Amino acid sequence: MLHSQRMRRMAPEIDPLRLGTGWTRADLERPWLLAASVAGDSHPGSVHLEELEREASLGAAAAGCVLARYRCTDICDGIAQGTAGMSYSLPSREVIAYAAEMHARAGHFDGVLFISGCDKAVPGHLLAAARLDLPAVFVPGGLMGTGPGELTLERVATLHARWRQGALAQAEYEAKRELACPGCGSCAFLGTAATGQLLLEALGLALPGSALVPAASAAARQMTRAAAGALARLVRTGVGVRRILTQRALENALVLHAAIGGSTNYLLHLPALAEELELPFDWERVQAINDATPLLALVRPNGEVPANLLWHAGGAPALLWELRERLHLDCLTVTGRSLGENLEELAKSGWLERQAGYLQGTGHRREEFLRSLADPFRPQGGLAVLHGNLAPGGAVIKRSSVAQGREVFRGPARVFDGQDPAREAVFAGRIHPGDVLVIRYEGPRADGMPEQFYVTEAISAHPELNDSVALVTDGRFSGASRGPNVGHVSPEAALGGPLAVLEEGDEVLVDLVQRRLDLVGSSGKPLSAQEAQSLLEGRLAAWHPPKPRYHRGLLAIYTALALPAHRGGGMAVPERGDG
């Protein structure tokens, strides 16, 4: 007996209340599907999802099920960017997960269709899916198109920095800025949103070819109906999410992430997902996968081609097909078939060749931004995991956004407590080539781990600083960030990590080749490894933690309960004593 039917027998009020929402008596007897959506007027990535909810209802009805639409909309990182609102971004992932968990459990649903596409919505739904372990299928919200001259949103921060520096007239700046988001869908660069959509297919949770679909297209509507049908089949066969979300599926996601040079934010979201699944997340394995997986995709912000063209060139299936020898092809997916069987079916049907036709008229060739294993853009994947006396718990850098030949930085630390003074220092000309800009007290426990995007763009927009200044932080970066940016430094400064006692002028080494982040000098003198460690320990012995910034509301709860970045930055309830 389905869960929904058992609950009907237990609680006699369920039937009249469901009938009061417009269900029929026949609906009550059918499998109950939940559309957990982030639809709302919050931003272009969610404003169109109500239409996909309607398509899901039609698909569910055609499959003999009934579907209810529940919502918890997401916030927009772009709207919150550079303000105090950005501290809510990572905690919003937890809120979305809790809302979906609550709706599914309290509503007695048999399966969940997760409809989302943006930065914290997709990972929030992933956490909820893992927690619920119900049959589930994901509907990616798709991407928007581009503005004039292939303008995409992540270029606006660069335009703003150029305007602040006097290199761009105000009229031109305002005209271009207003055209960067031409319609609905997630932004057309390979930020966190696009990365997450692609990884859904590698995880086996979304239908093949659904990631990065044009948001307002007939294809998006058709795939949503098909996803509802796939969910109905999973409900009837009793396949829960944890049959699909396995250790091997997580490794498939890491392989694809390496091959696309994906957002570093998924080195928060995938560990958080593993934590929810009670699976190990091996950082040495992450590095090994990135060292062994060539970079096959080069789109913005790593390249110049907008990311919406990836779908036109075959999307996730094209990448997974190219990577198939490196994947666990026997992993189960929401189609009821294995990942390998899905790819074989697409290849035999000619789907990949037909997709390539979409590139006609765009002015781009596939080889510009999507290549084969035999001819990659780089021999290694997009990420490097650093360790050292400044990051005993690790740190992350997107090496695919670092200029080749500039993999080692050694320079004086320019230390700032928070991103705002650091950004103003860049604009004021107080940061110089060769500096290592350090921004601390921006980790999960300090301030919710906001992105440092505007600082990275201020640096990238400066011709003398671009590629010559490294940025190190216990905060995180936008998926749109470019350049030598080291984030997720763990332990964070607020918890007594070594960044807390780094001093202005200390010499810092950032080495992508040896994957090191170290204090290597102080007071103008080089330090041995032992001397540096002793110096840091002595300083930490005299250090006092800062007082909490928040005392009420969501940020007070999150900053009190947040796990470290290397464990995903989720929230964990402290162990309770007998008292």
Secondary structure, DSSP 8 states (H G I E B T S, - for coil): --HHHHHHHH-TTHHHHHHHTT--HHHHHS-EEEEEE--SSSSTTTTTHHHHHHHHHHHHHHTT-EEEEEE-----HHHHTTSGGGGGHHHHHHHHHHHHHHHHHHHT-SEEEEEE-STTHHHHHHHHHHHH-S-EEEEE--B---BGGGB-THHHHHHHHHHHTTSS-HHHHHHHHTTS--SSSB-SSSSHHHHHHHHHHHHT-B-TT-TT-BTTSHHHHHHHHHHHHHHHHHHHHT--GGGTS-HHHHHHHHHHHHHHT--TTHHHHHHHHHHHHT----HHHHHHHHHHS-B-B-BTTTSSB-TTHHHHTTHHHHHHHHTGGGS-TT-B-TTSSBHHHHHHHHHHHTHHHHHHGGGTTTT--GGGTB--TTS-SBSS-SEEEEEETTEEEEEEEEGGGS-TT--EEEEEEEEEESHHHHHHHHHTT---TT-EEEEES-SHHHHS--B-HHHHHHHHTSTTTTTT-EEEESSB--TT--SSEEEEEES-GGGT-GGGG--TT-EEEEETTTTEEEEEEETTEE--HHHHHHHHHHHHHT------S--SHHHHHHHHHB--GGGTS-B--------
